[in-house]
Amino acid sequence: MTTKGEMDESLLEKREGTVDTENELTMWIEYWLEGELIHRSAHVTLKKPLIFIGGETASIG
Amino acid sequence: MANTQSMCTSFMGELMTGTHNFGTAPVRATGATDAFKAALYLASATVDAATTAYTVSGEVSGAGYSAGGVAVTMATPPTATNSSATAGVAFVTPSASITYTTVTLTTAFDAVLIYNSTQSNKAVSVHTFGSQTITAGTFTLTMPANTTSTALLRLATT
């Protein structure tokens, strides 16, 4: 799908990229038609979980 | 044998299922799993540890995107794994990717809020990523493996 509906991929300029950090792995893809962005999708894999860590239990006295 | 002061790992897992109540509990009509949703937020928004519930303020908008976001599949219940007399971890991860299909989101966004739509849209967690825009495309968030060390949400003692 593009902003102009379904199009023949062979008519379009395809650009792809990847970002790999400690927080995420992202892959994106774009399709351009005569200098106009008509499709962009992105796929993000979350790599950094959220964690609550409790240390030593407090003592009384 | 010896006794060891510690938070019980089973307790942490049971916190994730609402088993214990030290205050005023929400009224639950059934024992069914709550429904969770995921909303996307603009890079200019402020959703963080202070966020208490889903808000439309700062949420993305655009063709194909419905306010409130999409459902989060939580088919796998929380797991609590003990590793020693003092340490353990309870963890849970959505069991499927979170997908926004055929959307156009032209203003940069960089966060997703997971919230409990059964319990008054109360906030669960905020996850950030590099700023994105989507044009007549699909945005997918794939979850990490649901393990003691990589699960999306973990409560741990050391």
Backbone of each chain as ProteinMPNN parsed JSONL, in Angstrom:
{"seq_chain_A": "MTTKGEMDESLLEKREGTVDTENELTMWIEYWLEGELIHRSAHVTLKKPLIFIGGETASIG", "coords_chain_A": {"N_chain_A": [[0.846, -1.197, 0.0], [0.46, 2.248, -0.758], [0.575, 5.866, -0.556], [-0.656, 6.419, -2.828], [-2.184, 4.313, -3.443], [-2.169, 0.83, -4.464], [0.874, 0.007, -6.041], [3.123, -0.68, -8.762], [6.05, -2.134, -7.803], [8.398, -1.938, -9.195], [8.448, 0.536, -10.289], [9.223, 2.239, -8.389], [11.489, 3.918, -6.111], [13.411, 2.255, -3.787], [14.234, 2.389, -0.398], [16.105, 1.339, 2.392], [16.801, 0.688, 5.854], [18.655, 0.093, 8.908], [18.708, 0.188, 12.414], [20.604, -0.472, 15.139], [20.792, -0.73, 18.449], [21.546, -0.765, 22.007], [19.065, -0.657, 23.036], [17.146, -1.197, 21.101], [16.27, -2.896, 18.025], [15.851, -1.782, 14.946], [14.212, -1.849, 11.864], [13.628, -0.325, 8.793], [11.669, 0.615, 5.938], [11.33, 2.283, 2.897], [9.436, 3.666, 0.197], [9.792, 5.55, -2.67], [8.474, 7.903, -5.003], [9.312, 9.65, -7.679], [10.672, 11.549, -6.06], [8.892, 11.809, -3.985], [7.805, 10.665, -0.862], [6.038, 7.773, -0.537], [5.471, 5.534, 0.854], [6.16, 4.232, 4.027], [7.338, 1.965, 6.328], [7.976, 0.54, 9.561], [9.801, -1.588, 11.762], [10.196, -2.426, 14.948], [12.174, -4.005, 17.29], [12.027, -4.528, 20.635], [14.613, -4.353, 22.97], [15.445, -3.81, 25.504], [14.48, -4.641, 28.52], [12.131, -3.65, 31.074], [12.843, -3.37, 34.468], [12.275, -3.9, 37.887], [14.284, -3.877, 40.616], [14.697, -5.204, 43.721], [16.771, -4.823, 46.457], [18.673, -5.791, 49.26], [16.667, -6.787, 51.946], [15.165, -4.561, 54.231], [16.204, -4.258, 57.607], [14.955, -4.63, 60.972], [15.512, -2.581, 63.765]], "CA_chain_A": [[0.0, 0.0, 0.0], [1.149, 3.541, -0.766], [-0.379, 6.977, -0.509], [-1.307, 6.458, -4.128], [-2.776, 3.002, -3.682], [-1.231, -0.216, -4.843], [1.689, 0.402, -7.184], [4.136, -1.619, -9.211], [7.276, -1.837, -7.063], [9.496, -1.651, -10.125], [8.389, 1.954, -10.651], [9.544, 3.019, -7.202], [12.823, 3.849, -5.505], [13.312, 1.601, -2.478], [15.299, 2.696, 0.568], [15.983, 0.533, 3.605], [17.803, 0.981, 6.856], [18.623, -0.643, 10.17], [19.31, 0.831, 13.589], [20.811, -1.511, 16.161], [21.359, -0.171, 19.673], [21.278, -1.637, 23.162], [17.65, -0.525, 23.377], [16.224, -1.621, 20.043], [16.699, -3.226, 16.666], [14.807, -1.222, 14.09], [14.383, -1.951, 10.422], [12.609, 0.485, 8.12], [11.674, 0.535, 4.483], [10.601, 3.392, 2.271], [9.288, 3.681, -1.257], [9.691, 6.916, -3.168], [8.06, 8.069, -6.395], [9.676, 10.979, -8.196], [11.025, 12.438, -4.958], [7.838, 11.863, -2.967], [7.674, 9.474, -0.018], [4.665, 7.283, -0.654], [5.283, 4.424, 1.802], [7.216, 3.979, 5.012], [7.0, 1.055, 7.422], [9.084, 0.313, 10.484], [9.667, -2.766, 12.621], [11.071, -2.212, 16.101], [12.258, -5.064, 18.293], [12.461, -3.977, 21.918], [15.677, -5.198, 23.526], [15.795, -3.427, 26.867], [13.31, -4.84, 29.368], [12.004, -2.838, 32.279], [12.988, -4.239, 35.623], [12.378, -3.35, 39.225], [15.13, -4.766, 41.404], [14.75, -4.943, 45.148], [18.009, -5.365, 47.021], [18.558, -6.417, 50.58], [15.484, -6.417, 52.697], [15.492, -3.724, 55.378], [16.134, -4.939, 58.895], [14.356, -3.888, 62.068], [16.382, -2.389, 64.925]], "C_chain_A": [[0.886, 1.254, 0.0], [0.101, 4.645, -0.663], [-1.132, 7.11, -1.826], [-1.946, 5.129, -4.482], [-1.717, 1.972, -4.015], [-0.458, 0.218, -6.083], [2.683, -0.691, -7.534], [5.469, -1.223, -8.576], [8.415, -1.424, -7.987], [9.533, -0.178, -10.531], [8.94, 2.849, -9.542], [11.006, 2.882, -6.797], [12.67, 3.3, -4.09], [14.511, 1.993, -1.615], [15.043, 1.885, 1.829], [17.058, 0.929, 4.601], [17.612, 0.169, 8.112], [19.297, 0.185, 11.252], [19.402, -0.231, 14.677], [21.517, -0.88, 17.353], [21.092, -1.146, 20.818], [19.803, -1.633, 23.523], [16.719, -1.15, 22.361], [16.965, -2.106, 18.804], [15.562, -2.778, 15.761], [15.181, -1.389, 12.628], [13.271, -1.144, 9.764], [12.762, 0.357, 6.612], [10.823, 1.669, 3.936], [10.508, 3.156, 0.763], [9.018, 5.116, -1.685], [9.281, 6.896, -4.636], [8.352, 9.508, -6.8], [9.892, 11.981, -7.059], [9.999, 12.55, -3.855], [7.79, 10.544, -2.194], [6.23, 8.983, -0.071], [4.416, 6.046, 0.222], [6.465, 4.379, 2.759], [6.663, 3.067, 6.091], [8.224, 0.878, 8.305], [8.752, -0.857, 11.399], [10.692, -2.625, 13.737], [11.021, -3.443, 17.009], [12.814, -4.459, 19.571], [13.473, -4.925, 22.549], [15.952, -4.931, 25.001], [14.575, -3.556, 27.777], [13.303, -3.866, 30.534], [12.06, -3.757, 33.475], [13.004, -3.418, 36.9], [13.178, -4.338, 40.047], [15.115, -4.323, 42.851], [16.004, -5.581, 45.707], [17.758, -6.019, 48.351], [17.323, -5.907, 51.304], [15.893, -5.631, 53.928], [15.316, -4.513, 56.681], [15.506, -4.034, 59.949], [15.363, -3.777, 63.191], [17.797, -2.071, 64.554]], "O_chain_A": [[1.919, 1.304, 0.669], [-1.102, 4.384, -0.68], [-2.125, 7.831, -1.916], [-2.219, 4.843, -5.647], [-0.52, 2.217, -3.866], [-1.033, 0.723, -7.047], [3.034, -1.522, -6.696], [5.957, -0.112, -8.786], [9.291, -0.651, -7.599], [10.539, 0.297, -11.059], [9.103, 4.055, -9.725], [11.666, 1.885, -7.091], [11.89, 3.822, -3.294], [15.658, 1.931, -2.06], [13.904, 1.76, 2.278], [18.107, 1.447, 4.219], [16.536, -0.379, 8.354], [20.334, 0.806, 11.02], [18.395, -0.813, 15.079], [22.697, -0.536, 17.275], [20.496, -2.206, 20.626], [19.34, -2.518, 24.243], [15.622, -1.587, 22.708], [18.126, -1.768, 18.576], [14.459, -3.323, 15.804], [16.307, -1.11, 12.214], [12.105, -1.268, 10.138], [13.832, 0.037, 6.094], [9.745, 1.968, 4.448], [11.378, 2.535, 0.152], [8.148, 5.798, -1.144], [9.671, 6.016, -5.403], [7.719, 10.449, -6.321], [9.376, 13.098, -7.085], [10.195, 13.293, -2.893], [7.742, 9.462, -2.778], [5.31, 9.706, 0.31], [3.285, 5.569, 0.319], [7.621, 4.477, 2.347], [5.634, 3.366, 6.698], [9.359, 1.044, 7.86], [7.597, -1.086, 11.761], [11.899, -2.695, 13.503], [9.947, -3.863, 17.44], [13.931, -3.941, 19.592], [13.239, -6.129, 22.655], [16.611, -5.727, 25.67], [13.725, -2.666, 27.797], [14.341, -3.331, 30.925], [11.407, -4.8, 33.501], [13.658, -2.379, 36.983], [12.801, -5.503, 40.167], [15.482, -3.191, 43.166], [16.27, -6.756, 45.457], [16.761, -6.713, 48.546], [17.001, -4.72, 51.257], [16.86, -5.988, 54.6], [14.398, -5.321, 56.82], [15.53, -2.81, 59.819], [16.007, -4.765, 63.543], [18.638, -1.884, 65.433]]}, "seq_chain_B": "MANTQSMCTSFMGELMTGTHNFGTAPVRATGATDAFKAALYLASATVDAATTAYTVSGEVSGAGYSAGGVAVTMATPPTATNSSATAGVAFVTPSASITYTTVTLTTAFDAVLIYNSTQSNKAVSVHTFGSQTITAGTFTLTMPANTTSTALLRLATT", "coords_chain_B": {"N_chain_B": [[19.975, -26.328, 58.109], [18.732, -23.036, 57.524], [17.23, -19.899, 58.172], [16.309, -17.297, 55.918], [16.147, -13.91, 55.335], [13.952, -12.494, 53.078], [12.236, -11.319, 50.138], [9.523, -13.11, 49.003], [9.675, -14.985, 46.069], [7.451, -16.045, 44.836], [5.511, -14.283, 45.677], [6.076, -11.975, 44.23], [5.423, -12.789, 41.681], [2.741, -13.196, 42.107], [1.905, -10.612, 42.554], [1.737, -9.697, 40.022], [-0.529, -10.861, 39.152], [-2.509, -9.858, 40.652], [-3.087, -11.017, 43.11], [-2.593, -10.39, 45.778], [-3.721, -7.967, 48.131], [-3.171, -5.009, 49.594], [-4.489, -2.744, 50.012], [-7.255, -0.758, 48.974], [-9.091, -2.606, 46.856], [-9.582, -2.911, 43.291], [-12.799, -3.586, 41.956], [-13.493, -6.676, 40.759], [-15.161, -8.206, 38.171], [-14.892, -10.696, 37.15], [-12.624, -13.478, 37.205], [-11.02, -13.307, 35.09], [-8.277, -12.681, 32.82], [-7.057, -9.371, 32.611], [-7.665, -6.838, 30.099], [-5.306, -5.432, 27.941], [-3.81, -2.567, 26.399], [-2.022, -0.761, 23.816], [-0.703, 2.348, 23.271], [0.544, 4.872, 21.107], [2.975, 7.507, 21.364], [3.81, 10.897, 20.697], [7.053, 12.246, 19.921], [7.327, 14.618, 21.157], [5.789, 14.452, 23.397], [5.059, 13.748, 26.92], [5.417, 11.012, 28.501], [6.006, 8.892, 31.124], [7.596, 7.547, 34.083], [5.932, 8.786, 35.848], [3.469, 8.72, 34.761], [0.127, 7.81, 35.144], [-2.103, 6.771, 33.961], [-3.641, 5.947, 30.799], [-3.61, 8.54, 28.394], [-4.957, 10.967, 26.16], [-3.458, 13.089, 25.602], [-0.773, 14.111, 23.791], [-0.763, 11.808, 22.336], [-0.326, 9.97, 19.3], [-1.775, 10.761, 16.098], [-3.607, 10.052, 13.16], [-4.273, 8.798, 9.831], [-5.863, 5.682, 9.898], [-5.142, 5.101, 12.482], [-6.463, 4.501, 15.627], [-7.602, 6.321, 18.434], [-6.251, 5.513, 21.56], [-5.02, 3.258, 20.745], [-3.931, -0.115, 20.097], [-4.939, -3.537, 20.832], [-3.189, -5.519, 23.237], [-1.723, -8.632, 23.253], [-1.87, -10.952, 25.754], [-1.255, -13.772, 26.294], [0.304, -15.497, 27.692], [0.716, -16.303, 31.001], [2.113, -14.593, 33.94], [5.394, -15.534, 35.115], [7.164, -16.899, 37.857], [10.341, -17.24, 39.016], [12.571, -18.76, 41.131], [15.914, -18.234, 42.29], [17.725, -18.395, 44.334], [18.185, -18.405, 47.935], [17.62, -15.798, 48.481], [17.053, -14.508, 46.134], [15.168, -13.897, 43.176], [12.965, -13.819, 40.315], [10.132, -12.351, 38.831], [8.215, -12.387, 35.93], [6.832, -11.121, 32.838], [5.656, -11.01, 29.491], [4.203, -9.537, 26.631], [2.507, -11.734, 24.439], [2.532, -11.601, 21.725], [3.537, -9.721, 18.825], [3.077, -6.165, 18.715], [1.039, -4.485, 16.613], [0.455, -1.949, 14.259], [-1.49, -1.501, 11.698], [-1.412, -0.429, 8.35], [-1.224, 2.517, 8.601], [-0.916, 6.101, 8.78], [1.316, 8.166, 10.094], [2.526, 11.041, 10.522], [3.838, 12.799, 12.16], [6.651, 12.736, 14.226], [7.1, 9.985, 16.385], [7.959, 8.317, 19.453], [7.485, 6.546, 21.524], [5.742, 4.003, 23.365], [2.881, 3.387, 25.27], [1.902, 0.998, 27.482], [-1.093, -0.11, 28.77], [-3.754, -0.829, 31.156], [-6.729, -1.618, 30.062], [-8.943, -2.681, 31.165], [-8.928, -1.998, 33.836], [-9.661, 0.841, 34.33], [-7.962, 2.068, 32.503], [-5.412, 2.158, 33.573], [-1.917, 2.861, 33.859], [0.813, 0.818, 32.77], [3.466, 0.467, 31.654], [6.106, 2.284, 30.004], [7.708, 2.364, 26.93], [10.48, 3.244, 25.048], [11.833, 4.242, 21.848], [13.803, 4.796, 18.87], [12.919, 7.782, 17.099], [10.116, 7.656, 14.918], [8.336, 7.777, 11.801], [5.408, 6.96, 9.968], [4.231, 6.083, 6.798], [1.47, 5.373, 5.077], [1.819, 2.726, 5.873], [3.036, -0.002, 7.932], [3.494, -0.271, 11.4], [5.403, -2.044, 13.606], [5.904, -3.528, 16.743], [8.076, -5.651, 18.122], [8.338, -8.129, 20.592], [10.719, -8.828, 23.235], [12.313, -11.984, 24.108], [10.522, -14.073, 26.356], [11.909, -14.473, 29.049], [13.773, -15.048, 32.131], [15.781, -13.152, 32.056], [15.287, -11.46, 29.939], [12.632, -10.727, 29.61], [9.859, -8.508, 29.023], [8.682, -7.094, 31.18], [9.791, -7.082, 34.442], [10.079, -8.11, 37.82], [12.335, -8.165, 40.395], [14.417, -9.677, 42.894], [17.503, -9.437, 44.645]], "CA_chain_B": [[18.963, -25.425, 57.556], [18.773, -21.686, 58.072], [16.219, -18.991, 57.633], [16.893, -16.176, 55.189], [15.211, -12.809, 55.111], [13.837, -12.225, 51.639], [10.928, -11.212, 49.505], [9.249, -14.4, 48.368], [9.539, -14.858, 44.62], [6.054, -16.325, 44.473], [4.756, -13.062, 45.939], [6.266, -11.057, 43.105], [4.607, -13.291, 40.586], [1.333, -12.993, 42.443], [1.595, -9.193, 42.361], [1.395, -9.525, 38.612], [-1.867, -11.411, 38.89], [-3.468, -9.216, 41.555], [-3.485, -11.964, 44.154], [-2.501, -9.751, 47.093], [-4.324, -6.642, 48.206], [-2.844, -4.324, 50.847], [-5.278, -1.517, 50.099], [-8.599, -0.893, 48.437], [-8.939, -3.312, 45.589], [-10.593, -2.716, 42.26], [-13.818, -4.634, 41.953], [-13.354, -7.495, 39.565], [-16.38, -8.944, 37.868], [-14.525, -12.091, 36.893], [-11.212, -13.759, 37.433], [-10.368, -13.36, 33.787], [-7.153, -11.792, 32.563], [-7.434, -8.034, 32.173], [-7.311, -6.479, 28.722], [-4.263, -4.411, 27.886], [-3.693, -1.909, 25.11], [-0.762, -0.053, 23.584], [-0.897, 3.611, 22.565], [1.788, 5.504, 20.67], [3.085, 8.901, 21.782], [4.703, 11.763, 19.933], [8.35, 12.518, 20.537], [7.178, 15.846, 21.949], [4.929, 14.183, 24.554], [5.73, 13.354, 28.161], [4.907, 9.832, 29.202], [7.165, 8.39, 31.863], [7.265, 6.835, 35.318], [4.885, 9.519, 36.563], [2.194, 8.505, 34.076], [-0.711, 6.898, 35.934], [-3.155, 6.183, 33.13], [-3.659, 6.356, 29.395], [-4.092, 9.889, 28.124], [-4.919, 11.339, 24.747], [-2.482, 14.175, 25.462], [0.495, 13.687, 23.207], [-0.899, 10.57, 21.557], [-0.263, 10.162, 17.855], [-3.036, 10.711, 15.368], [-3.395, 9.949, 11.727], [-5.117, 7.833, 9.136], [-5.715, 4.274, 10.262], [-4.823, 4.942, 13.909], [-7.582, 4.814, 16.52], [-7.171, 6.782, 19.755], [-6.206, 4.4, 22.514], [-4.091, 2.26, 20.228], [-4.376, -1.463, 19.737], [-4.92, -4.533, 21.903], [-1.946, -6.255, 23.503], [-2.033, -10.034, 23.536], [-1.159, -11.454, 26.944], [-1.717, -15.153, 26.38], [1.175, -16.247, 28.594], [0.647, -15.713, 32.342], [3.409, -14.307, 34.55], [6.182, -16.641, 35.651], [8.031, -16.531, 38.974], [11.434, -18.205, 39.077], [13.473, -18.536, 42.247], [17.272, -18.625, 41.942], [18.498, -18.648, 45.542], [17.404, -18.14, 49.142], [17.271, -14.38, 48.546], [16.868, -13.912, 44.812], [14.227, -14.482, 42.238], [12.418, -12.863, 39.364], [8.821, -12.598, 38.248], [8.277, -11.697, 34.64], [5.754, -11.316, 31.869], [5.885, -10.351, 28.203], [3.125, -9.765, 25.666], [2.785, -12.974, 23.713], [2.554, -11.358, 20.276], [3.959, -8.375, 18.445], [2.054, -5.113, 18.701], [1.086, -4.056, 15.215], [-0.457, -0.905, 13.775], [-1.503, -1.849, 10.28], [-1.849, 0.578, 7.368], [-1.431, 3.809, 9.256], [-0.062, 7.222, 8.379], [1.643, 8.939, 11.292], [3.56, 11.889, 9.92], [4.597, 13.493, 13.2], [7.548, 11.747, 14.834], [6.719, 9.383, 17.673], [9.082, 7.526, 19.966], [7.165, 5.823, 22.758], [4.477, 3.276, 23.463], [2.383, 3.19, 26.63], [1.062, -0.18, 27.684], [-1.989, 0.198, 29.88], [-4.774, -1.817, 31.469], [-8.007, -1.031, 29.65], [-10.0, -3.218, 32.044], [-8.857, -1.283, 35.112], [-9.695, 2.304, 34.169], [-6.835, 2.502, 31.662], [-4.238, 2.43, 34.416], [-0.658, 2.681, 33.151], [1.693, -0.301, 33.126], [4.873, 0.733, 31.328], [6.432, 3.101, 28.834], [8.893, 1.866, 26.227], [10.885, 4.218, 24.038], [12.63, 3.755, 20.711], [14.16, 5.913, 18.008], [11.759, 8.44, 16.491], [9.626, 7.056, 13.686], [7.101, 8.194, 11.137], [4.9, 5.897, 9.111], [3.454, 6.603, 5.68], [0.707, 4.293, 4.438], [2.569, 1.506, 6.162], [2.777, -0.745, 9.161], [4.47, -0.138, 12.481], [5.379, -3.256, 14.409], [6.783, -3.643, 17.911], [8.294, -7.058, 18.447], [8.703, -8.269, 21.997], [11.862, -9.682, 23.547], [11.966, -13.332, 24.582], [9.942, -14.08, 27.696], [12.787, -15.241, 29.929], [14.124, -14.352, 33.376], [16.72, -12.051, 31.818], [14.937, -10.587, 28.816], [11.199, -10.44, 29.551], [9.6, -7.073, 28.923], [8.421, -6.559, 32.518], [10.36, -7.984, 35.446], [10.269, -7.725, 39.219], [13.414, -9.054, 40.82], [15.171, -9.463, 44.121], [18.891, -9.868, 44.46]], "C_chain_B": [[19.099, -24.053, 58.225], [17.673, -20.855, 57.428], [16.902, -17.806, 56.96], [15.834, -15.117, 54.928], [15.131, -12.488, 53.63], [12.387, -11.964, 51.249], [10.681, -12.532, 48.795], [8.998, -14.206, 46.875], [8.105, -15.108, 44.173], [5.183, -15.087, 44.669], [4.873, -12.097, 44.768], [5.438, -11.504, 41.904], [3.136, -13.041, 40.84], [0.929, -11.527, 42.406], [1.137, -8.95, 40.928], [0.018, -10.086, 38.269], [-2.901, -10.85, 39.867], [-3.934, -10.111, 42.676], [-3.529, -11.299, 45.525], [-3.086, -8.348, 47.052], [-4.037, -6.015, 49.559], [-3.676, -3.054, 51.018], [-6.689, -1.763, 49.62], [-8.498, -1.474, 47.034], [-9.942, -2.834, 44.557], [-11.596, -3.863, 42.323], [-13.712, -5.398, 40.645], [-14.616, -8.314, 39.349], [-16.089, -10.418, 37.655], [-13.058, -12.271, 37.253], [-10.419, -13.789, 36.15], [-9.193, -12.387, 33.707], [-7.664, -10.428, 32.108], [-7.037, -7.839, 30.71], [-6.309, -5.324, 28.756], [-4.204, -3.824, 26.473], [-2.369, -1.159, 25.025], [-1.031, 1.175, 22.729], [0.458, 4.234, 22.253], [1.786, 6.989, 21.029], [4.143, 9.648, 20.973], [6.018, 11.967, 20.669], [8.294, 13.765, 21.418], [6.344, 15.635, 23.21], [5.766, 13.869, 25.792], [4.969, 12.193, 28.786], [6.125, 9.177, 29.848], [6.697, 7.686, 33.132], [6.147, 7.511, 36.098], [3.511, 9.342, 35.919], [1.373, 7.466, 34.836], [-1.782, 6.21, 35.106], [-3.001, 6.656, 31.69], [-4.211, 7.773, 29.264], [-4.026, 10.15, 26.627], [-3.883, 12.435, 24.511], [-1.155, 13.638, 24.941], [0.414, 12.405, 22.41], [-0.833, 10.882, 20.065], [-1.673, 10.205, 17.273], [-2.72, 10.659, 13.893], [-4.281, 8.868, 11.141], [-4.812, 6.416, 9.595], [-5.417, 4.033, 11.722], [-6.023, 5.374, 14.739], [-7.039, 5.239, 17.878], [-7.271, 5.636, 20.754], [-5.312, 3.275, 22.047], [-4.73, 0.918, 19.948], [-4.271, -2.398, 20.936], [-3.549, -5.189, 22.007], [-2.326, -7.676, 23.9], [-1.19, -10.529, 24.705], [-1.619, -12.897, 27.19], [-0.891, -15.994, 27.35], [1.155, -15.601, 29.972], [2.033, -15.44, 32.9], [4.068, -15.574, 35.095], [7.027, -16.121, 36.809], [9.075, -17.627, 39.142], [12.389, -17.845, 40.199], [14.876, -19.018, 41.891], [18.161, -18.86, 43.154], [17.605, -18.365, 46.748], [16.954, -16.688, 49.229], [16.877, -13.791, 47.205], [15.865, -14.667, 43.956], [13.705, -13.41, 41.311], [11.036, -13.328, 38.921], [8.763, -11.808, 36.957], [7.088, -12.034, 33.751], [6.072, -10.501, 30.619], [4.649, -10.553, 27.332], [3.491, -10.937, 24.758], [2.765, -12.809, 22.193], [3.063, -9.95, 20.023], [2.772, -7.418, 18.497], [2.136, -4.449, 17.338], [0.016, -3.018, 14.904], [-0.421, -1.003, 12.249], [-2.094, -0.722, 9.433], [-2.224, 1.889, 8.051], [-0.543, 4.856, 8.591], [0.099, 8.122, 9.595], [2.819, 9.827, 10.915], [4.361, 12.695, 10.936], [5.386, 12.462, 14.002], [7.047, 11.278, 16.202], [7.858, 8.485, 18.141], [8.774, 6.749, 21.24], [5.843, 5.088, 22.62], [4.144, 3.121, 24.942], [1.525, 1.932, 26.644], [0.204, 0.093, 28.916], [-3.102, -0.837, 29.978], [-6.147, -1.224, 31.16], [-9.173, -1.589, 30.457], [-10.072, -2.42, 33.338], [-8.663, 0.214, 34.887], [-8.49, 2.849, 33.424], [-5.576, 2.836, 32.463], [-2.951, 2.032, 33.684], [0.13, 1.482, 33.667], [3.152, 0.06, 32.876], [4.982, 1.602, 30.092], [7.718, 2.553, 28.232], [9.227, 2.848, 25.107], [11.756, 3.558, 22.975], [12.99, 4.975, 19.875], [12.939, 6.481, 17.307], [11.415, 7.813, 15.148], [8.493, 7.884, 13.105], [6.684, 7.032, 10.25], [4.038, 6.533, 8.03], [2.777, 5.44, 4.966], [1.386, 2.95, 4.657], [2.191, 0.899, 7.491], [3.892, -0.492, 10.162], [4.322, -1.336, 13.403], [6.363, -3.16, 15.56], [6.883, -5.118, 18.263], [8.848, -7.17, 19.859], [9.986, -9.08, 22.162], [11.382, -11.053, 24.022], [11.501, -13.263, 26.031], [10.758, -14.994, 28.617], [13.113, -14.421, 31.176], [14.994, -13.123, 33.127], [16.28, -11.079, 30.734], [13.465, -10.192, 28.759], [10.943, -8.942, 29.609], [9.398, -6.43, 30.291], [8.912, -7.55, 33.553], [10.381, -7.338, 36.818], [11.293, -8.7, 39.772], [13.933, -8.699, 42.201], [16.566, -10.023, 43.918], [19.446, -10.444, 45.749]], "O_chain_B": [[19.537, -23.955, 59.371], [17.258, -21.095, 56.294], [17.965, -17.369, 57.4], [14.77, -15.397, 54.375], [16.156, -12.236, 52.997], [11.452, -12.346, 51.952], [11.545, -13.016, 48.064], [8.199, -13.359, 46.477], [7.608, -14.464, 43.248], [4.232, -14.866, 43.92], [3.89, -11.476, 44.364], [4.834, -10.688, 41.208], [2.376, -12.719, 39.927], [-0.251, -11.215, 42.245], [0.272, -8.115, 40.662], [-0.524, -9.803, 37.201], [-4.04, -11.317, 39.902], [-5.064, -9.978, 43.147], [-4.398, -11.607, 46.341], [-2.956, -7.635, 46.057], [-4.597, -6.441, 50.57], [-3.58, -2.372, 52.038], [-7.253, -2.838, 49.829], [-7.886, -0.883, 46.144], [-11.037, -2.398, 44.911], [-11.251, -4.981, 42.706], [-13.829, -4.824, 39.562], [-15.073, -9.025, 40.244], [-16.922, -11.279, 37.938], [-12.356, -11.31, 37.565], [-9.276, -14.245, 36.125], [-9.134, -11.398, 34.439], [-8.597, -10.345, 31.31], [-6.202, -8.561, 30.164], [-6.466, -4.368, 29.514], [-4.508, -4.499, 25.489], [-1.689, -0.951, 26.03], [-1.525, 1.067, 21.606], [1.397, 4.133, 23.041], [0.745, 7.646, 21.006], [5.197, 9.116, 20.624], [6.079, 11.871, 21.895], [9.119, 13.938, 22.315], [6.209, 16.557, 24.015], [6.989, 13.744, 25.731], [3.994, 12.391, 29.511], [7.142, 8.942, 29.194], [5.54, 7.279, 33.237], [5.488, 6.874, 36.919], [2.503, 9.771, 36.48], [1.861, 6.376, 35.136], [-2.311, 5.175, 35.511], [-2.315, 7.64, 31.411], [-5.165, 8.146, 29.948], [-3.161, 9.629, 25.923], [-3.476, 12.684, 23.376], [-0.507, 12.812, 25.584], [1.419, 11.955, 21.859], [-1.248, 11.957, 19.634], [-2.632, 9.74, 17.89], [-1.692, 11.161, 13.44], [-4.948, 8.125, 11.86], [-3.653, 6.007, 9.67], [-5.432, 2.888, 12.173], [-6.536, 6.48, 14.574], [-6.13, 4.607, 18.415], [-8.252, 4.893, 20.78], [-4.89, 2.435, 22.842], [-5.91, 0.826, 19.609], [-3.603, -2.092, 21.924], [-2.851, -5.385, 21.012], [-3.156, -7.882, 24.785], [0.039, -10.524, 24.651], [-2.29, -13.186, 28.181], [-1.322, -17.065, 27.778], [1.548, -14.441, 30.099], [3.021, -15.981, 32.404], [3.402, -16.536, 35.476], [7.552, -15.009, 36.738], [8.743, -18.788, 39.379], [12.952, -16.751, 40.215], [15.034, -20.069, 41.271], [19.233, -19.454, 43.031], [16.409, -18.115, 46.597], [16.017, -16.371, 49.962], [16.403, -12.656, 47.158], [15.743, -15.89, 44.015], [13.975, -12.225, 41.504], [10.799, -14.51, 38.673], [9.222, -10.667, 36.908], [6.442, -13.072, 33.892], [6.683, -9.435, 30.695], [4.101, -11.654, 27.305], [4.646, -11.099, 24.365], [2.959, -13.779, 21.461], [3.023, -9.094, 20.907], [1.619, -7.82, 18.342], [3.178, -3.916, 16.957], [-1.157, -3.183, 15.237], [0.563, -0.631, 11.609], [-3.132, -0.148, 9.762], [-3.385, 2.299, 8.066], [0.444, 4.532, 7.932], [-0.852, 8.751, 10.058], [3.973, 9.404, 10.985], [5.432, 13.214, 10.62], [4.842, 11.435, 14.407], [6.633, 12.074, 17.045], [8.622, 7.958, 17.333], [9.688, 6.338, 21.956], [4.955, 5.491, 21.868], [5.0, 2.774, 25.756], [0.545, 1.824, 25.906], [0.713, 0.477, 29.969], [-3.364, -1.6, 29.049], [-6.661, -0.412, 31.929], [-10.269, -1.03, 30.434], [-11.158, -2.193, 33.872], [-7.618, 0.772, 35.221], [-8.047, 3.968, 33.684], [-4.782, 3.691, 32.069], [-2.898, 1.017, 32.99], [0.107, 1.176, 34.859], [3.98, -0.031, 33.782], [4.082, 1.649, 29.253], [8.694, 2.309, 28.941], [8.36, 3.23, 24.321], [12.327, 2.485, 23.173], [12.518, 6.077, 20.157], [12.021, 5.738, 16.959], [12.293, 7.484, 14.35], [7.786, 8.594, 13.82], [7.514, 6.223, 9.836], [3.219, 7.409, 8.307], [3.439, 4.622, 4.328], [1.508, 2.143, 3.736], [1.17, 1.237, 8.09], [5.074, -0.499, 9.818], [3.236, -1.605, 13.917], [7.513, -2.761, 15.376], [5.899, -5.748, 18.651], [9.718, -6.398, 20.264], [10.302, -9.923, 21.323], [10.199, -11.251, 24.3], [12.028, -12.487, 26.828], [10.36, -16.119, 28.92], [12.767, -13.242, 31.261], [14.951, -12.162, 33.896], [16.839, -9.988, 30.618], [13.093, -9.377, 27.915], [11.734, -8.196, 30.187], [9.894, -5.33, 30.533], [8.509, -8.713, 33.554], [10.672, -6.149, 36.95], [11.142, -9.914, 39.637], [13.885, -7.541, 42.614], [16.782, -10.949, 43.135], [20.603, -10.861, 45.791]]}, "name": "protein", "num_of_chains": 2, "seq": "MTTKGEMDESLLEKREGTVDTENELTMWIEYWLEGELIHRSAHVTLKKPLIFIGGETASIGMANTQSMCTSFMGELMTGTHNFGTAPVRATGATDAFKAALYLASATVDAATTAYTVSGEVSGAGYSAGGVAVTMATPPTATNSSATAGVAFVTPSASITYTTVTLTTAFDAVLIYNSTQSNKAVSVHTFGSQTITAGTFTLTMPANTTSTALLRLATT"}
